[in-house]
Amino acid sequence: MAKKKEPEKQGNEELFLALELLEKEKGIPAEFMLDKIKKAISTACKNNYGNEDVDMDIDPATGKFDVFLKREIVEEVENPNRQILLDKAKETDPTAEVGGFVREKLDTKQFGRVAAQTARNIIRQGIRDSERGQVMQEFQSKYQELVSALVERVDPKTGAISLRIGKAEAVLPKNEQIGEESVREGDYIKVYVVDVRETEKGPKAIISRTRPELVKRMFETEVPEIYDGTVEIKAVSREAGSRTKLAVISHNPDVDAVGACIGARGARVSEIVDELGGEKIDIVEYSEDPCAFIAAALSPANVISVEVAEDGSRSCKVTVPDNQLSLAIGNKGQNARLAAKLTGWKIDIKPESGFFGEE
């Protein structure tokens, strides 16, 4: 008898080792998989014996894995798959009584190929469901956060980048990448998780390197004063790969908001500029006074005056020195455009000498 049990125990040990490996490699709890196996065996018993009422004694520590088919003890059998006569039941359990149940140990090897295939399919589906759940959890924990992702592949045709974020995978499409930045397999890049969706193909994270929130999260990570709330980012406007404007305010009179973001010798801001491939970053002081805020937002240009429209339309006229006009407007109007986005005001810029024909 001992010789017959040995291979069975060895097989069971292999099963538990496989479950242990799944837990380590894929993070799927062994208990979750055992539950799936129980359901698979129950289905197999229904198909083979017309009875899914089974008990299972499972002990990973000893390698014990026994399956028992339960049948009700009756005086007259109507359904032999689910019922048994008292005399027959007593052969298995001498204490058996009518109305109770008897457990008959099954040889799981006799389930047949169909049963084995059923079990395998349910287990595979269980693994897929668990993996999907884990990926969804992984993405949801990073929703609207900055994450470091490993570049696994760059598609030569579309330019899309396949990334690994923890145990999950995501794709960064070309339109969410910064300009013509060069990224190679094996690189780590920072991405912002915009949204998380459940699709037919599984959980999907919408990620980006072009959103203003990416820069905001970078400053929150790099500047302790922002992280602890001493300095607050009030607004961000961005044209990815080219220029970003950041409006900050200090809630402590002893802390300079702009200086804290720039860091000693520009160390903090340069770290972010390098990560963004040389993108220019203007950090300006936020003010509740729209004139002061608009003047600061047009940095690096100097502003002589800001006249706010009296009709409440959130539009203004800004006067700058003649030699600062092109700087205030910026290349293709970029500086003025970003300042308008940052402040939420429509900005008309004119030189100090006035436009030709203007009174």
Buried (B, 14 or more C-beta within 10 A) or exposed (E): EEEEEEEBEEEBBEBBEEBEEBBEEEEBEBEBBBEBBBBBBBBBBBBBBEBBBBEEEBEBEEBEBBBBBBBBBBEEBEEEBBBBBBEBBBEBBEEBEEEEBBBBEBEBEEBEEEBBEBBEEBBEEBBEEBBBEBBBBBBEEBEEEBBEBBBEEBEEEEBBBBBBBBEBBBBBBEEBBBBEBEBEEEEEBBBBBBEBEEEEEEBBBBBBBBBBBBBBBBBBBBBEBBEEEBBBBBBBBBBBBBBBBBBBBBEEEEEBBBBBBBBEEEEBBEBBBEBBBEBBBBBBBBBEEBBBBBBBBBBEBEBEEBEBEEEEEEBBBBBBBEEBBEBBBBEEEBBBBBBBBBBEBEBEBBBEEEEEEEE
